[in-house]
Amino acid sequence: MSFPEVADRISALAAVAADWREPDHPEREAAVTAARAAENHCTAEAMAFTINQRMHTLTEEALTAWAAEIPQAATPQSVALLDGAATPLATFNVWVALVLAGHTVQYRPPDAFPSLLPAIADAVTALLGSPIFSLATAEEKRSCNAVIAKSILTSQPDTEDIPQLRLGSRTTVAIVESPSDETWEHLAEDALLYDGKGDASPRLLFAPAGLEPDGFLEACAHFRAIYPAHKDTPGRLKMQQAMLEALDVPHGYNDDLGFLVSKGEAEIQSPGHIRWVPYASFTEIGPQLPSDLHLVIAADDVAAQTKGVPSEIPLIHPGTAHRPPIEGHTSNDQLVHFLEALAASGSTAKNM
């Protein structure tokens, strides 16, 4: 059986996306039901948001443009995609890139979301009539030519001698100067959609020393009225809120304790607890940035003035943290270079 041409892969991805944009699409309903039954901290509203957003990025125009930047495999390789993320469809953009590149995928889903990506991938596979996707479990010994692992940092004993790309968990921060009400609303979505979990959720919010957090607190309360917190979040934040109260640390929250904001040093708090970090000048921000910085959420004028942000760190606008383009937010140099090496290896990769 010949491997599908890139144009056919693009058409299949776009066709499945069109089906999955409908909330009552049977395959989507079944996958969501299974995901809701799994052990995760994602609400139905956040899951629907994620699926809708990802499906709307899969247009033929966007897929064609992204495919033009991805090295095509002369000989399809088998790539193990190991997903250990805490948010839904966290490796979606990586899977799309592998499909566009012409590789087959052995996917190990996260325990938290075992059904979402497999259901989408199975639908694409069925349209193409080619075995481009399969599930890989810990019990099965499957050969592969390369491994991409998300939030799984330990080496797999049977894959130590083949190319590996590690995508560990990292931290996002936000920076504001003179934020509008709209900016606060956007940042509330960025911070709270997954109750603060996930690489793209800002954990530190740098704000001018004289700026009061009222606008942000109000926006967070508005967001929680539309996207309620997971049922476990208030209990998880209660102990922290009590500690802040006892230590007389300035903080704010809503009546249901669906979020928590505290003012202080640039110290990462638990998910759902955003640390408001005052700064007197932009030069103070750089030294306080976390070593595992992933994204910086800031308006263009603020980003330009901020010193100390590494050039390779993507700068994105408020309200886009959980609305990535088809290629994802993060710098794609790693992924593209990895795919270039895999494409170049050709038949030799099979013997690794």
N, C-alpha and C positions, 0 to 999 in steps of 0.2 A: 504493500500500500504506500503510495507516494505521500510525502508530507505536504499539508496544505500550503498554498502560496500565501504571502503576506496579505494580499488583497482579500483573500478568503477569510483569513483570521480576523482582519479588521471588520469585515461584514458580519461575521458571526458574533464578535464582541458587541458591536453596535445593535444587532438584532436582539440579543439577549437583554441588553440594557434597556431597550425600548419596552420589552415585556415586564422587566422588573421595576420599572418606574410606576407601575400600577400596584397599589397596596393590596388589592385582592387577587393578584396573579397567584394561581394555586401553588406553584413551586416556591414563590416568595413566602406565602402564608405558612407553608409547611416548614420551611427553614427557620422562619422567625419563631414559630411555636417551639421548635426544638431548641433554639438558642435561648429562649425565655425560660426553658426548663433546666438549663445548665446552671452551674454555680458561677455566677458573674454578678457584677455590680452595675449593670447597665439597665436603665429603664426602657420601657417600651417606646417612649417618646424619643430618647436618644438613639435607639437602634433604628427607628424609622428615619430619623434625620440622616443618619450615616448612610443607609442604603440609598435613600433618595439622592443624596449629594453625589455619591460615587457613581450611580447610574447616569446621572445627568452629565458627568464628565466624559462618558464613553460615546462621543459622537464620531462619525466617520471622519470628519474634518480634523478633530483633535487627535484621533488615533493615527491618522495618516501623517500628521506633522510629527508626532512623537516617534513613530516607526522610522522616520527618515533619520533620526538621530541615534538609533539603536543599531549596532552591528548585527547583520543577519548571519545566522549559522549556516555554513556550507554543509555541515553534517550535524543534525540535531543531537544535542547532548541531553542526558538525563540529569536534572537538577533537583536535589532535595531542598524543599522550602520548609523550614522548621519554624513554626510560629508559636511563640510563648507570650504574646502580648495580652494586656489586660483590657484592651478596647477592641470593638468590633472592626473587622476588615482592615487591621493595621498593616498587613502586608499586601493589600490589594494592588497598589501601584507596582510593587515588585513582581507580582504574578502577571499583571498585564504586560510588563516589560519582557518577561520570559516568553509569554505567548507571542508577542510581536517579534521577538528575536528568533523564534522558531525552535525553541527547546521544549522538551517534555518536562512535566513537573510531577514530582512525588511529594505530596503535601502532608505534613503532620500538623493538624489544626491545634489551636490552643484549647485546653480543657474548658475555658470560659466560653468559647464560641466554636463548637465543633461542627456546626452545620452550615454557616453562611457562605463562606468562600467555596466549599465543596459543591453546594447546590448551584451556584453561579457557574463554576468551572464545568460541572457535569453538563449543564445546558449548552455551553459553548462547544464542548467535546461532541455532544450529540449532533449538533448542527454540522460540524466539520466531518463527522464520520471517521475520526482518526483518534487513536488513543494518546492524546496529548496531556492527560491529567489522570492521576491515580492517588489514592490515599496510602500513606506509609505509616504503619504503626510500629510501636517499639518492639512488638513480637515478631514482626516480619523482617527478614534479612533481604533487603533489596539493594541491588547494585546501583550506584549513581556515579556521575562524573564530577559533580561539584555540589557544594552545600551553601545555602544562604540561611542564616539563622537570625531570628528576631527575638531578642530578650532571652535567648538561651545561650549562656556564656560558656558552659562546659563543653569540652570536646566530646564528640561521639566516638567511641572506640573503633567503629568500623569505617570512619570517614577521616581519620587524622592525616592520611597521606594524599588527599585530593584537595583541589582549590576550595577555599572557604571564605565567605564574606559574613562578618559578624556585625549585626545591627543591634547594639545594646540599647538599654533604656538611657535617655538623656533628659536634660532640663531646658525648659523654655522660660524666658523672662519677658516682661512688658515694661515699656518706658513711656511716660507721658510728660507733657509740659503744660499745655493749656487745653485740656481735653474738653470737647463739646459733649452734650448729652448723648449724641449719637455714638461718639467714641466710647463712652462708658457702657452703653448698651452692647456694643460690639465686644468689648473686653469682658463683660459679664458672660456672654456666650462662650468666649474663648476659655475662661477660667472654670466654668461650672458645667459644661455640657455632659462630661463624663464624671461629674463630681470630683474634678481635679485630677483624674487618672489619665495616663497617656503622655507620650513625649511632648505633644503640642500644647498641653494645658499649662499656662503660665503659673509658676509657683511663687515668683517674686514680682512685685509691681513697684518700680522705681518712680517716685513722684516728687515734685518740688517741695522743699521743706515747709513752705507756707500754705500748701494746698490741703484743704480738708477732704476727707474721704466720703463725704455725704453723697456726692453724685454717684460714686461707684457703689456704695451700699444700696442706694435706691435702685440702681440698675440691676444689681444682683437680686434684689427682692422682686422686681418686675420679671426677671428671667425665671425665677423659681415659681412664679405664678403660672407660667406656661410650661416649663419643664421642671416638674417636681424632682426633689432629691430622691435618691434610692432610699428605701426604707431603713437601711442600716446606717446611713450617713449621720443622722442626728445623734444616735447613740455613740458613734465613733468620735464625733466632735465634742460631745458633752464634757468629757474629762479634760480636754484641752481648754475649753471655754472656762471651766471651773478653775483651772490652774492660772489662766490669764487673769481671772478675777482676783484670785488670792494674791498674785504678785503685783496687782495694780498696773497691768500692762494695758494700754489703750487697745480696745478691740470693738468690733461690731458684728452683728448677726441678725437673722430674721427670727420671727417668733417660733418657727418650726425647726430652727437650727439646721437649715438646709445648706448653709455656708457659714464660714467664719473668716473674718479679716482682722489681722492684728498689726500694730505698728511697732517696728523695731529694726534690729540688725538684719542683714541679708542672710538669714538662716532659713533653709528649706524646711517647711512644715509638712505635715501629712496631707494627702490629697483632700481637697475641699477646704483647706485652710490656707488662705493667701496671705503672704507677708507683705505689708505695705512698707516700703523702704524709702524714707525721705532723703533727698540729696540737695546740697546747697549749690553745686555746680556740676556740669556734665563730666568734668574730669574725675569726680568721685565715683562714678559708676563703674568704670572699667575694672579697677582693682577688686570690686565686690562681685563680679560676675562669676558664676560657678565654673569649675574646670570642665564639666561635662556639658557645656552650653550647646544647645541644639538649635534653637530659633530665638530671634529677637522680634517682638511685636512692637512696632513703633511707626508713627507717621514719618514721612520722608524727611521733613525738616528736623525732627527730633533725632532721627537716625544719623543724619549728616553731622550733627553736633556732638554726638556721643563718641567719646574716645575710648579706645581699648577693646572694641568689639573686633574679634578676628575677622579678616576679610572673607574667609570661607564660610562664615556663619550667615545663613539666609536672613534677610530682613523682610518681614511681611507686615501687612496692614492689619489693624484691629478688625476682628470679625471674620478673619480668614483662617484662623488656626486649624479649625476642623472642616474647612472647605478647600482642601488641596486641589491643585490642578491634576490632570491625569498622570503627570510624571512625579507627583508628590512635592512636598515643600523642600525637603532637604536637598543639599547639594548632591547632584546625581553623578558627580565625577566617579565616586567609588563604584556605583552600580554599572555605569557605562564602561569603565575600565575593566571591571570584572567580566562583563559580557564580551568585550573585545578580546580579552585573553582566552575566554572560552571558545569564541568563534575561531580564533587563530589556531587553537589546539587541534581542532578538527578530529580526525580519526585517532590521533595520538592520545587524546583525553580518555578514550575507551580503555587504554592499557595502563592508566595510572593506578 
